[in-house]
Amino acid sequence: MRKTKFITAFAIVALVTLTGCFGGRLSSSGRGGEVVGVSGKGFNEPTPYGMTLIKRGYLKMGLAKDDSLWGKHTPQKEISVDGFWMDETEVTNSEYKQFVFWVRDSILRTRLADPAYGGDETYMITEDKNGDPVTPHLNWKKSLPRKPNEDEQRAIESLYVTNPVTGEKMLDASQMNYRYEVYDYTAAALRRNRLDPTQRNLNTDVQVNPDEVVMISKDTAYIDDEGRIVRQTIDRPLSGPWDFLNTYIVNIYPDTTCWVNDFVNSDNEAYMRLYFSSPTYNDYPVVGVTWEQANAFCAWRTDYLLKGLGGEARYIQRYRLPTEAEWEYAARGKDGTEFPWEQGDVKNEDGCFYANFKPERGNYTEDGNLITSRVGLFSSNSNGLFDMAGNVAEWTSTTYTEAGIDAMNDLNPELKYNAAKEDPYRLKKKSVRGGSWKDPESYIRSAWRTWEYQNQPRSYIGFRCVRSLASTTSTKQKGKKRK
């Protein structure tokens, strides 16, 4: 009896607590005992900077007929996708540099707090405002030294290397490693992964084995004694909810040598030296970024945003790469056209091209550009998105398979596979969309599918981010314009 009373009392306290946490109210009073539901304050999602709203809708994904130039068959499928926010332009060098500099400054703050470099503990936060201990983290309110002392100068210089030929000091790209964690909510929600074995199968004709062991895969990473990133995928018995927290460490500096490695017998040294480092190219799309680095940027961008939102942060969805279906849906525009513009041709009646691509064999300049162009140089499509054809091709989150569209679901389709390091290389293909400055007309159509390996940087592949809507009833039309 005493136990029963305790449980009842606890249930009442829990009900009151949950009601207070969610800001709702008990609605049965004054309504004659009718169920009328609970009320609560609605959440108005803030308009993300530089993004535009793509409303939920429907499209015929793929090509209606085989490609006339290459003879490639791309089947069609009718699909529906939910609404999402999408970057108006591809991520630029300037925006990606902000990521690189944040990583640089986080490493510097960590070293300034290290006794080996003076040990200024004010660069780390170890206690909350009440003096209680917290997990140590960086104090970004503490400014970096303007007039560094000897120890601080050593910490700063430790992030740079000297070019043996020119004597120029350069940021040590090998140190620009970003560590982040992603919780796999989908895997955690699967019924077969329930911690309680009795909940893994709802079929009452099946006898549950309480001692059944469920194996899960977990991604981990660490830095070894020689400063190298070691990535592992561990298979182990399910033991708790934290088994679905995956850890990644990615070197995030773009591969500037891609300009030389992508084009043999071509003099592209100037792009290799200047494209990412010179402010002249700040508003150009970042290239030389792998699929893995693009995902790291999305994770950092999410964390950077959430720290500034306070209590509303729990409703905001993560930045991520678009699925292949989302990308094509957004590129086709409101009328589902073959190209991101209404006309079937690639240039208007005045002879001006609609995108930056390679119009003729060997003639890259006919459209007014040689390589990439400044983002937003050409007109947007009807969704307010720029450069969805040409300029640079773009990573998607989707794993590339030959079956492609045929293997997709017709509701928010996504083919996802997190390849382990030891997996065959063929399993590490990711879908790339949109075509680039080096591609012919056929490759820049919205339905054209191609791929690249997830760890391969290219001088013609970039990316843009998307974010699922916090509410599917949002009516806001467009994000703030970039300046």
Order of alpha helices (4+ residues) and beta strands (2+ residues): alpha-beta-beta-beta-beta-alpha-beta-beta-alpha-beta-beta-beta-alpha-beta-beta-beta-alpha-alpha-alpha-beta-alpha-beta-beta-beta-beta-beta
